[in-house]
Amino acid sequence: MKLFETLAEMGHEEVVMCSDPSVGYRGILAVHSTKLGPALGGTRFWQYATDEEAITDALRLSRGMTYKNAVAGLHLGGGKSIIIGDNKTKDREKIFRAHGRFVESLGGRYITAEDVGTTTKDMDYVHMETGHVAGLAGKSGDPSPVTAHGVFRAVQASANRMWGSDGLEGKTVAIQGCGSVGTHLARELHQAGAKLIVSDIDSGKAARVSQMTGAKIVEGDAIFSADADIFSPCALGGIINNTTIPKLKVQIVAGGANNQLLEERHGDELQKRGILYAPDYVANAGGVINVYGEIAGWDAQRALDKADDIYDTVLKVFDIAETKNIPTYEAADRLAEQRLAEAT
């Protein structure tokens, strides 16, 4: 990797390589942009195959947070941090306190939170060394209700654009993933009169959603070929790909999972098939809205109200896509870039 060329190309402001051998800590703090405010992004704890792979992930994820925060209309920039190592380690306090000291060294330019491989308890350790951390136990709490509500509003906006009405009465939604976000989303969709088809690798989770909403349960990959109007991926990323796109019978894809397109070209493929795609980082911005609410001192209702705005944002993205004749994933980037340009 030609590091400085990559930083210039991706637009990063600062990348800090951190090490504290006394506690076995190796980390990367990536600040992509502070144009709109301090860079917010979680701490990912992962055992990467190589240091280069870890740096690449930090750069990609931090830029993604800039775009997500900009599109959500938040006064936040984008950043991300990586801790390289085994995230199942029991000796967590020393590692996360070391991480907190490095976060503190940036003087508030970067605010961290939990992410893959980390927990609210880990963030409490970080908090022992710095105030520049969110997602603490007893603060904003579980972000999944706010994330799910934002996805629900994205589904409504997509329905409005596709069928001329927000109404979901009688529409069938196939939800992949019945974790916290998928469960809360299923409840809102059920209350709106939608019929549900669900799948999850954990059959117990799918059964609970079925019991609550009357959803039909399908196994594994059958969710992709389900007879539905809307597909809502709420589990793993990369599930819109060469294998799954030909199976889809839906007219809309709108869900809570991150990085739903395996590659950007798969967004083009959805468009060619006449499937309307609500870009993932627009639809699932409720999570970061919830964290911002904690920083800004909002109550839970205000965060939910802000997640309501995702409806209008999704419609703006569709308008840009239509006017410029570009795929919706590209239109979302244009909207983010427009807000960033206005801040300079």
C-alpha positions as CSV (number, residue, x, y, z in Angstrom):
1,M,0.0,0.0,0.0
2,K,1.3,3.5,-0.9
3,L,-0.1,5.0,2.3
4,F,0.2,8.7,1.7
5,E,-1.2,8.4,-1.9
6,T,-4.1,6.4,-0.5
7,L,-4.7,9.0,2.3
8,A,-4.7,11.8,-0.3
9,E,-7.0,9.9,-2.6
10,M,-9.5,9.0,0.1
11,G,-9.3,12.5,1.7
12,H,-8.3,11.6,5.3
13,E,-7.1,14.3,7.7
14,E,-5.2,12.1,10.1
15,V,-4.3,8.5,10.8
16,V,-2.6,7.6,14.0
17,M,-0.8,4.2,14.5
18,C,-0.8,3.4,18.2
19,S,1.1,0.9,20.3
20,D,1.5,0.0,24.0
21,P,3.5,-3.2,24.2
22,S,3.2,-3.3,28.0
23,V,-0.5,-4.3,27.7
24,G,-0.4,-5.9,24.3
25,Y,-2.3,-3.0,22.6
26,R,-2.0,-2.2,18.9
27,G,-4.4,0.2,17.4
28,I,-5.2,2.6,14.5
29,L,-7.2,5.8,14.8
30,A,-8.5,7.1,11.5
31,V,-10.0,10.6,11.2
32,H,-11.5,11.1,7.8
33,S,-13.2,14.4,8.1
34,T,-14.0,17.0,10.8
35,K,-15.7,19.5,8.4
36,L,-19.1,19.1,10.0
37,G,-17.9,18.4,13.6
38,P,-15.8,16.0,15.6
39,A,-15.2,12.6,13.8
40,L,-17.5,10.0,15.3
41,G,-17.1,6.3,14.6
42,G,-16.9,3.1,16.6
43,T,-13.9,0.9,17.8
44,R,-13.6,-2.4,16.0
45,F,-11.7,-5.1,17.7
46,W,-10.6,-7.7,15.2
47,Q,-7.8,-10.2,14.4
48,Y,-6.7,-9.1,11.0
49,A,-4.5,-11.3,8.8
50,T,-2.1,-8.4,8.1
51,D,-1.5,-4.9,9.3
52,E,-2.2,-3.6,5.8
53,E,-5.7,-5.2,6.0
54,A,-6.3,-3.5,9.3
55,I,-5.3,-0.1,7.9
56,T,-7.4,-0.6,4.8
57,D,-10.4,-1.4,7.0
58,A,-9.8,1.7,9.1
59,L,-9.6,4.0,6.1
60,R,-12.7,2.5,4.4
61,L,-14.9,2.5,7.5
62,S,-13.9,6.0,8.6
63,R,-14.8,7.5,5.2
64,G,-18.1,5.6,5.3
65,M,-18.8,7.3,8.7
66,T,-18.2,10.7,7.2
67,Y,-20.9,10.0,4.5
68,K,-23.3,8.4,6.9
69,N,-23.1,11.3,9.4
70,A,-23.4,13.9,6.6
71,V,-26.4,12.3,5.0
72,A,-28.1,12.0,8.4
73,G,-27.8,15.7,8.9
74,L,-25.7,15.5,12.0
75,H,-23.0,17.9,13.1
76,L,-20.4,15.2,13.1
77,G,-17.5,14.1,10.9
78,G,-16.3,10.6,10.2
79,G,-13.7,8.5,12.0
80,K,-13.1,4.9,13.0
81,S,-10.6,3.1,15.2
82,I,-9.3,-0.4,15.1
83,I,-7.8,-2.6,17.8
84,I,-5.8,-5.4,16.3
85,G,-6.1,-8.7,18.3
86,D,-8.3,-11.4,19.6
87,N,-11.6,-9.8,20.6
88,K,-12.4,-12.8,22.9
89,T,-9.6,-11.9,25.3
90,K,-10.6,-11.7,29.0
91,D,-7.9,-9.1,29.8
92,R,-9.9,-6.1,28.5
93,E,-9.5,-3.3,30.9
94,K,-5.8,-2.7,30.2
95,I,-6.3,-2.8,26.4
96,F,-9.3,-0.5,26.4
97,R,-7.8,2.0,28.9
98,A,-4.7,2.2,26.6
99,H,-7.1,2.8,23.7
100,G,-8.8,5.5,25.7
101,R,-5.5,7.3,26.3
102,F,-4.8,7.4,22.5
103,V,-8.3,8.7,21.8
104,E,-7.8,11.4,24.5
105,S,-4.5,12.4,22.7
106,L,-6.6,13.6,19.8
107,G,-8.1,16.3,22.0
108,G,-11.7,15.7,21.0
109,R,-11.2,15.6,17.2
110,Y,-12.4,11.9,17.4
111,I,-15.2,10.4,19.5
112,T,-15.4,6.6,19.7
113,A,-18.2,4.2,20.5
114,E,-18.8,0.4,20.4
115,D,-18.6,-1.6,17.2
116,V,-17.8,-5.1,16.1
117,G,-16.0,-7.0,18.8
118,T,-16.6,-4.4,21.5
119,T,-19.3,-3.7,24.1
120,T,-20.7,-0.9,26.3
121,K,-18.6,-2.3,29.2
122,D,-15.5,-1.9,27.0
123,M,-16.5,1.7,26.3
124,D,-16.7,2.2,30.1
125,Y,-13.1,1.3,30.3
126,V,-12.3,3.7,27.5
127,H,-14.2,6.3,29.5
128,M,-11.9,5.9,32.4
129,E,-9.2,7.7,30.3
130,T,-11.2,10.0,28.0
131,G,-14.6,11.8,27.8
132,H,-14.6,11.5,24.0
133,V,-16.6,8.3,24.0
134,A,-20.3,7.5,23.5
135,G,-22.6,4.5,23.8
136,L,-21.9,4.1,27.5
137,A,-24.0,1.9,29.7
138,G,-27.0,3.8,31.2
139,K,-26.8,6.6,28.6
140,S,-28.4,6.4,25.2
141,G,-29.0,2.7,25.6
142,D,-29.8,0.1,23.0
143,P,-29.8,1.9,19.6
144,S,-31.8,-0.9,17.8
145,P,-35.3,0.7,18.3
146,V,-34.1,3.9,16.8
147,T,-32.2,2.1,14.0
148,A,-35.3,0.0,13.2
149,H,-37.6,3.0,13.2
150,G,-35.3,4.7,10.7
151,V,-35.4,1.6,8.5
152,F,-39.2,1.5,8.8
153,R,-39.3,5.1,7.5
154,A,-37.0,4.2,4.7
155,V,-39.3,1.4,3.7
156,Q,-42.3,3.8,3.8
157,A,-40.4,6.3,1.6
158,S,-39.5,3.6,-0.9
159,A,-43.1,2.4,-1.0
160,N,-44.2,6.0,-1.7
161,R,-41.8,6.3,-4.6
162,M,-42.6,2.8,-6.0
163,W,-46.4,2.7,-5.5
164,G,-47.4,6.3,-4.7
165,S,-48.4,5.6,-1.1
166,D,-46.7,5.1,2.3
167,G,-49.3,2.5,3.1
168,L,-47.9,-1.0,3.7
169,E,-51.3,-2.7,4.4
170,G,-51.3,-6.0,2.5
171,K,-47.6,-5.7,1.3
172,T,-45.3,-8.6,2.0
173,V,-41.9,-7.9,3.5
174,A,-39.1,-10.5,3.7
175,I,-36.8,-9.8,6.6
176,Q,-33.4,-11.5,6.7
177,G,-32.1,-11.4,10.3
178,C,-34.3,-11.4,13.5
179,G,-31.8,-9.8,15.9
180,S,-32.6,-6.6,17.8
181,V,-33.0,-4.4,14.7
182,G,-34.9,-7.0,12.7
183,T,-37.3,-7.7,15.6
184,H,-38.1,-4.1,16.2
185,L,-38.6,-3.5,12.5
186,A,-40.9,-6.6,12.3
187,R,-43.0,-5.1,15.1
188,E,-43.4,-1.8,13.3
189,L,-44.2,-3.4,9.9
190,H,-46.7,-5.7,11.5
191,Q,-48.4,-2.7,13.2
192,A,-48.6,-1.0,9.8
193,G,-50.5,-4.0,8.3
194,A,-47.6,-5.7,6.4
195,K,-47.4,-9.4,6.0
196,L,-44.0,-10.8,7.0
197,I,-41.6,-13.6,5.9
198,V,-38.6,-14.0,8.1
199,S,-35.4,-16.0,8.4
200,D,-32.5,-16.2,10.8
201,I,-29.6,-18.6,11.4
202,D,-30.9,-18.8,15.0
203,S,-34.3,-20.6,14.6
204,G,-35.3,-19.4,18.1
205,K,-35.1,-15.8,17.1
206,A,-37.2,-16.4,14.0
207,A,-39.7,-18.3,16.0
208,R,-40.1,-15.4,18.5
209,V,-40.7,-12.9,15.7
210,S,-43.2,-15.3,14.1
211,Q,-45.0,-15.7,17.4
212,M,-45.2,-11.9,17.8
213,T,-46.3,-11.0,14.3
214,G,-47.6,-14.2,12.6
215,A,-44.7,-14.1,10.2
216,K,-44.0,-17.1,8.0
217,I,-40.5,-18.6,8.6
218,V,-38.3,-19.8,5.8
219,E,-34.9,-21.4,6.1
220,G,-31.6,-19.9,4.9
221,D,-31.3,-18.7,1.3
222,A,-35.0,-19.2,0.7
223,I,-35.5,-15.7,2.0
224,F,-34.0,-14.3,-1.3
225,S,-36.5,-16.0,-3.5
226,A,-39.5,-15.4,-1.2
227,D,-42.7,-14.1,-2.8
228,A,-42.6,-10.6,-1.4
229,D,-42.8,-7.0,-2.4
230,I,-39.9,-5.8,-0.2
231,F,-36.7,-7.4,0.9
232,S,-35.2,-6.1,4.1
233,P,-31.7,-7.3,4.9
234,C,-31.0,-6.9,8.6
235,A,-28.1,-9.3,9.2
236,L,-24.8,-9.7,7.3
237,G,-23.4,-7.4,4.6
238,G,-22.6,-8.3,1.1
239,I,-25.8,-10.2,0.5
240,I,-26.8,-8.3,-2.6
241,N,-24.5,-10.1,-5.1
242,N,-24.3,-12.2,-8.3
243,T,-26.0,-15.2,-6.6
244,T,-28.8,-13.5,-4.8
245,I,-29.9,-10.7,-7.3
246,P,-31.4,-13.2,-9.9
247,K,-33.4,-14.8,-7.1
248,L,-35.1,-11.6,-5.9
249,K,-38.8,-11.3,-6.7
250,V,-39.2,-8.0,-4.9
251,Q,-39.6,-4.4,-6.1
252,I,-37.8,-2.7,-3.2
253,V,-34.7,-3.5,-1.1
254,A,-34.5,-1.5,2.2
255,G,-32.9,-2.9,5.4
256,G,-30.8,-2.3,8.4
257,A,-27.6,-4.3,7.5
258,N,-24.4,-2.5,6.7
259,N,-22.6,-2.8,3.3
260,Q,-25.5,-4.7,1.7
261,L,-24.0,-4.5,-1.8
262,L,-21.1,-6.9,-2.2
263,E,-19.7,-4.5,-4.8
264,E,-21.1,-1.1,-6.1
265,R,-21.9,-2.7,-9.5
266,H,-24.6,-4.8,-7.7
267,G,-26.4,-1.5,-7.1
268,D,-26.4,-1.0,-10.9
269,E,-27.7,-4.5,-11.3
270,L,-30.7,-3.8,-9.0
271,Q,-31.5,-0.7,-11.0
272,K,-31.4,-2.7,-14.3
273,R,-33.9,-5.1,-12.8
274,G,-36.2,-2.2,-11.8
275,I,-35.6,-2.9,-8.1
276,L,-35.6,0.3,-6.0
277,Y,-32.7,0.3,-3.5
278,A,-32.7,2.5,-0.4
279,P,-28.9,2.9,0.3
280,D,-28.0,1.1,3.5
281,Y,-26.1,3.9,5.2
282,V,-29.1,6.2,4.7
283,A,-31.7,3.7,5.8
284,N,-29.8,2.5,8.9
285,A,-28.6,5.9,10.2
286,G,-30.8,5.6,13.3
287,G,-28.0,4.0,15.1
288,V,-25.6,6.9,14.7
289,I,-28.5,9.3,15.4
290,N,-29.0,7.5,18.7
291,V,-25.3,8.0,19.6
292,Y,-25.4,11.7,18.5
293,G,-28.4,12.1,20.8
294,E,-26.4,11.0,23.7
295,I,-23.6,13.5,22.9
296,A,-26.1,16.3,22.4
297,G,-28.1,15.4,25.5
298,W,-31.3,14.5,23.7
299,D,-34.0,12.3,25.3
300,A,-35.1,9.0,23.6
301,Q,-38.1,10.6,21.9
302,R,-36.0,13.3,20.2
303,A,-33.7,10.7,18.8
304,L,-36.8,8.8,17.4
305,D,-38.1,12.1,15.9
306,K,-34.8,12.7,14.2
307,A,-34.9,9.1,12.8
308,D,-38.2,10.1,11.2
309,D,-36.2,12.5,9.0
310,I,-34.8,9.4,7.2
311,Y,-38.0,9.3,5.2
312,D,-37.3,12.7,3.6
313,T,-33.6,11.9,3.1
314,V,-34.4,8.7,1.3
315,L,-36.8,10.6,-1.0
316,K,-34.1,13.2,-1.7
317,V,-31.7,10.4,-2.7
318,F,-34.3,9.0,-5.1
319,D,-34.9,12.5,-6.6
320,I,-31.1,12.9,-7.2
321,A,-30.9,9.5,-8.7
322,E,-33.8,10.3,-11.1
323,T,-32.6,13.7,-12.0
324,K,-29.0,12.7,-12.7
325,N,-29.9,9.3,-14.1
326,I,-27.6,7.5,-11.6
327,P,-28.1,4.5,-9.3
328,T,-29.4,5.3,-5.8
329,Y,-26.2,4.3,-4.0
330,E,-24.3,6.9,-6.0
331,A,-27.0,9.5,-5.4
332,A,-26.6,9.0,-1.6
333,D,-22.9,9.7,-2.0
334,R,-23.7,12.9,-4.0
335,L,-26.0,14.1,-1.2
336,A,-23.3,13.5,1.4
337,E,-20.7,15.3,-0.8
338,Q,-23.1,18.2,-1.3
339,R,-23.4,18.7,2.5
340,L,-19.7,18.5,3.0
341,A,-19.0,21.0,0.2
342,E,-21.5,23.4,1.8
343,A,-19.5,23.2,5.0
344,T,-16.2,24.3,3.5
